[in-house]
Amino acid sequence: MPRRRPRGTSVRRMARARVDRLWEMACECEDPTLAKRYISIARRVAQKARIKIPRDIKRRICKKCNSVLIPGKNCRVRMRTNRSSHITVTCFTCGAIRRYYVRRQC
């Protein structure tokens, strides 16, 4: 029977550090295909270690094509107020649309 790898805090800490490093490499990279590769590796590392990718990183990755979203360069960001206030991000690479709802501050 194979031994199970412990899923303690040290494994998750190392996975978090690797995800952060892969994110930095993807942002610095000039080649979009290489950046997509870094993002897919980061997602697999997070999935294997059962950690969440931070919200600020997750919102800057296209869920459909794994490209790094840079406003004005490969995505469009719009603030909409119909129905309820939300931010719409459209990826120019694959055409995917994501909506992030904004709560009103009282």
VEXTOR-155231 format. One record per residue: residue number from 1; residue in three letters; x, y, z of N, C-alpha, C, O, CB in turn. Coordinates in steps of 0.1 Angstrom, whole numbers. Glycine has a CB too. Example, Ala and Ser with C-alpha at 12.3 -4.5 7.8 and 13.67 -1.06 7.14 Angstrom:
# residues 2
> 1 Ala 132 -57 78 123 -45 78 132 -33 78 142 -33 85 113 -45 90 $
> 2 Ser 128 -22 71 137 -11 71 129 0 79 134 11 80 141 -6 57 $
# end
This chain:
# residues 106
> 1 Met 8 -12 0 0 0 0 9 13 0 18 14 9 -10 0 12 $
> 2 Pro 7 22 -9 16 34 -10 13 43 2 2 44 7 13 41 -23 $
> 3 Arg 24 50 6 22 59 17 17 72 12 20 77 1 36 62 24 $
> 4 Arg 8 78 20 2 91 16 12 102 21 18 102 31 -11 93 23 $
> 5 Arg 13 112 12 21 124 15 14 133 25 2 136 23 24 132 2 $
> 6 Pro 20 137 36 13 146 45 10 160 39 18 165 31 22 148 58 $
> 7 Arg -2 164 42 -7 177 36 -7 188 47 -16 195 49 -21 175 31 $
> 8 Gly 4 189 54 6 198 65 8 212 60 7 215 48 17 195 74 $
> 9 Thr 11 221 69 13 235 66 25 238 58 26 247 50 13 243 79 $
> 10 Ser 35 229 60 48 232 52 46 229 38 52 236 29 59 222 58 $
> 11 Val 38 219 34 35 216 20 27 227 14 30 231 3 28 202 18 $
> 12 Arg 17 232 21 9 243 16 17 256 15 15 264 6 -3 245 25 $
> 13 Arg 26 258 24 34 270 24 44 270 12 45 280 5 42 271 37 $
> 14 Met 49 258 9 58 257 -2 50 259 -15 55 265 -25 65 243 -2 $
> 15 Ala 38 253 -16 30 254 -28 26 269 -30 26 273 -41 17 245 -27 $
> 16 Arg 23 276 -19 19 290 -20 30 298 -26 28 307 -34 14 295 -7 $
> 17 Ala 43 295 -21 54 302 -25 57 299 -40 61 308 -48 67 298 -17 $
> 18 Arg 55 287 -44 57 284 -58 46 290 -67 50 295 -78 56 268 -60 $
> 19 Val 34 291 -63 23 297 -70 27 312 -72 25 318 -83 10 296 -64 $
> 20 Asp 31 318 -61 35 333 -62 47 335 -72 46 344 -80 39 338 -48 $
> 21 Arg 57 326 -71 68 327 -80 64 325 -95 69 333 -104 79 317 -77 $
> 22 Leu 56 315 -97 51 313 -111 43 325 -116 43 328 -128 42 300 -112 $
> 23 Trp 35 331 -107 27 343 -111 37 354 -115 34 361 -125 18 347 -100 $
> 24 Glu 47 356 -107 57 367 -110 63 364 -124 65 373 -132 67 368 -99 $
> 25 Met 67 352 -126 73 348 -139 64 350 -151 68 355 -161 78 333 -139 $
> 26 Ala 51 347 -149 41 349 -159 39 364 -162 37 368 -174 28 343 -156 $
> 27 Cys 39 372 -152 38 387 -154 50 393 -161 48 402 -169 35 394 -141 $
> 28 Glu 62 388 -158 74 393 -164 76 388 -178 83 395 -186 86 390 -156 $
> 29 Cys 70 377 -182 73 371 -194 67 379 -206 56 384 -205 67 356 -194 $
> 30 Glu 75 380 -217 70 387 -229 62 377 -238 54 382 -246 82 393 -236 $
> 31 Asp 65 364 -238 59 354 -246 46 350 -240 46 344 -229 68 342 -249 $
> 32 Pro 34 352 -247 21 349 -241 19 333 -239 13 329 -230 10 354 -249 $
> 33 Thr 25 325 -248 23 311 -247 31 306 -234 26 297 -228 28 304 -259 $
> 34 Leu 43 311 -232 50 308 -220 43 312 -207 43 305 -197 65 313 -221 $
> 35 Ala 37 324 -208 30 329 -196 18 320 -193 15 317 -182 25 343 -199 $
> 36 Lys 11 315 -204 0 306 -202 4 293 -195 -3 287 -187 -7 303 -215 $
> 37 Arg 16 289 -199 22 276 -194 25 278 -179 22 269 -171 35 272 -201 $
> 38 Tyr 30 289 -175 33 292 -161 20 292 -153 20 287 -142 41 306 -159 $
> 39 Ile 10 298 -159 -3 299 -152 -9 285 -150 -14 282 -139 -13 308 -159 $
> 40 Ser -9 277 -160 -14 263 -159 -7 255 -149 -13 247 -142 -14 256 -173 $
> 41 Ile 7 257 -148 15 250 -138 11 255 -124 9 247 -115 30 252 -140 $
> 42 Ala 9 268 -122 5 273 -109 -8 268 -105 -10 265 -93 5 289 -110 $
> 43 Arg -18 267 -114 -31 261 -111 -30 247 -107 -37 242 -97 -40 262 -123 $
> 44 Arg -22 239 -114 -20 225 -110 -13 223 -96 -17 215 -88 -12 218 -120 $
> 45 Val -3 232 -93 3 231 -80 -7 234 -69 -7 227 -59 15 241 -80 $
> 46 Ala -15 245 -71 -25 248 -61 -35 238 -59 -40 235 -48 -32 262 -65 $
> 47 Gln -39 231 -70 -49 221 -70 -44 208 -62 -51 202 -54 -54 217 -84 $
> 48 Lys -31 205 -65 -25 193 -59 -23 195 -44 -25 186 -36 -11 191 -65 $
> 49 Ala -19 208 -40 -17 211 -25 -30 215 -18 -30 217 -6 -7 222 -24 $
> 50 Arg -41 216 -26 -54 220 -21 -54 233 -14 -58 235 -3 -59 209 -11 $
> 51 Ile -48 243 -21 -48 257 -16 -56 265 -27 -57 262 -38 -34 262 -14 $
> 52 Lys -61 277 -22 -67 286 -31 -57 296 -37 -48 300 -30 -79 293 -24 $
> 53 Ile -59 299 -50 -51 310 -56 -57 323 -50 -69 324 -50 -52 309 -72 $
> 54 Pro -49 332 -46 -54 344 -40 -63 352 -50 -61 351 -62 -42 353 -36 $
> 55 Arg -72 359 -44 -82 366 -53 -76 376 -62 -80 377 -74 -92 374 -44 $
> 56 Asp -66 383 -58 -60 394 -67 -53 387 -78 -52 393 -89 -50 402 -59 $
> 57 Ile -48 375 -77 -42 368 -88 -52 361 -97 -52 362 -109 -32 357 -83 $
> 58 Lys -62 355 -90 -73 348 -97 -81 357 -107 -85 353 -117 -82 342 -87 $
> 59 Arg -83 370 -102 -90 379 -111 -83 384 -122 -88 391 -131 -95 390 -102 $
> 60 Arg -69 382 -123 -61 387 -134 -57 376 -143 -48 377 -151 -49 394 -129 $
> 61 Ile -64 364 -142 -62 353 -151 -75 349 -158 -85 349 -151 -56 340 -143 $
> 62 Cys -74 347 -171 -86 343 -178 -89 329 -175 -80 320 -176 -85 345 -194 $
> 63 Lys -101 326 -171 -105 312 -167 -106 303 -179 -104 291 -177 -118 312 -159 $
> 64 Lys -108 308 -190 -110 300 -202 -97 297 -210 -95 285 -214 -120 307 -212 $
> 65 Cys -88 307 -211 -76 304 -219 -63 306 -211 -52 304 -217 -76 314 -231 $
> 66 Asn -64 308 -198 -52 309 -189 -43 320 -193 -31 319 -189 -45 296 -189 $
> 67 Ser -47 331 -199 -38 342 -202 -38 352 -191 -48 353 -184 -42 348 -216 $
> 68 Val -27 359 -189 -26 370 -179 -34 382 -185 -30 386 -196 -11 373 -176 $
> 69 Leu -43 387 -177 -51 398 -182 -45 411 -178 -43 414 -167 -66 397 -177 $
> 70 Ile -41 419 -189 -35 432 -187 -45 442 -193 -47 442 -205 -21 433 -193 $
> 71 Pro -52 450 -185 -62 460 -190 -56 469 -200 -45 475 -199 -68 468 -179 $
> 72 Gly -63 470 -212 -59 478 -223 -50 471 -233 -49 476 -244 -52 490 -217 $
> 73 Lys -44 460 -229 -35 453 -238 -42 441 -243 -43 439 -255 -22 449 -231 $
> 74 Asn -47 432 -235 -54 420 -239 -68 418 -232 -73 407 -233 -45 408 -237 $
> 75 Cys -73 428 -225 -86 427 -220 -92 441 -218 -85 451 -218 -86 420 -206 $
> 76 Arg -105 441 -217 -113 454 -215 -120 453 -202 -126 443 -199 -123 456 -227 $
> 77 Val -119 464 -194 -125 465 -181 -135 476 -181 -132 487 -185 -114 467 -170 $
> 78 Arg -148 473 -178 -158 483 -178 -166 482 -164 -168 471 -159 -168 481 -190 $
> 79 Met -170 493 -160 -179 494 -148 -193 496 -153 -196 505 -160 -174 506 -138 $
> 80 Arg -202 486 -148 -216 487 -153 -225 489 -141 -221 484 -130 -219 473 -160 $
> 81 Thr -236 495 -143 -245 498 -132 -259 493 -135 -268 495 -127 -246 512 -129 $
> 82 Asn -261 486 -146 -275 480 -149 -277 468 -140 -268 461 -137 -276 476 -164 $
> 83 Arg -289 467 -135 -293 456 -126 -286 459 -112 -292 465 -103 -290 442 -131 $
> 84 Ser -274 455 -111 -266 458 -99 -252 462 -104 -248 458 -115 -265 445 -89 $
> 85 Ser -245 469 -95 -232 474 -99 -222 462 -101 -221 453 -92 -226 484 -89 $
> 86 His -215 462 -112 -205 451 -114 -194 456 -123 -196 466 -131 -211 438 -119 $
> 87 Ile -183 449 -123 -172 452 -132 -171 441 -142 -172 429 -138 -158 453 -124 $
> 88 Thr -171 444 -155 -170 434 -166 -157 434 -172 -151 444 -176 -181 437 -176 $
> 89 Val -150 422 -172 -137 420 -178 -139 411 -190 -144 400 -189 -127 414 -168 $
> 90 Thr -135 416 -202 -136 409 -215 -122 405 -220 -114 414 -222 -144 417 -225 $
> 91 Cys -119 393 -222 -106 388 -227 -106 390 -242 -116 385 -249 -103 373 -223 $
> 92 Phe -96 396 -248 -95 397 -262 -90 385 -269 -93 383 -281 -86 409 -266 $
> 93 Thr -83 376 -262 -78 364 -267 -89 354 -271 -89 348 -282 -68 358 -258 $
> 94 Cys -98 351 -261 -108 341 -263 -122 346 -263 -131 339 -267 -106 330 -253 $
> 95 Gly -124 359 -259 -137 365 -259 -145 362 -246 -157 365 -246 -145 360 -271 $
> 96 Ala -139 356 -236 -146 352 -224 -150 365 -216 -142 375 -216 -138 343 -215 $
> 97 Ile -161 365 -210 -166 377 -202 -168 372 -188 -174 362 -185 -179 383 -208 $
> 98 Arg -162 380 -179 -163 377 -164 -169 389 -157 -166 401 -161 -150 373 -158 $
> 99 Arg -178 387 -148 -184 398 -140 -181 397 -126 -182 386 -120 -200 398 -142 $
> 100 Tyr -177 407 -120 -173 408 -106 -182 418 -99 -181 430 -102 -158 411 -103 $
> 101 Tyr -191 413 -91 -201 422 -85 -195 431 -74 -186 426 -66 -213 414 -79 $
> 102 Val -199 443 -73 -194 453 -63 -205 456 -53 -216 460 -57 -188 465 -71 $
> 103 Arg -202 455 -41 -211 459 -30 -210 474 -28 -199 480 -28 -209 451 -17 $
> 104 Arg -221 480 -25 -221 494 -22 -216 496 -8 -220 489 2 -235 500 -24 $
> 105 Gln -208 507 -6 -204 511 8 -214 520 14 -218 530 7 -190 517 7 $
> 106 Cys -218 517 26 -228 526 33 -222 536 41 -229 544 48 -238 517 41 $
# end
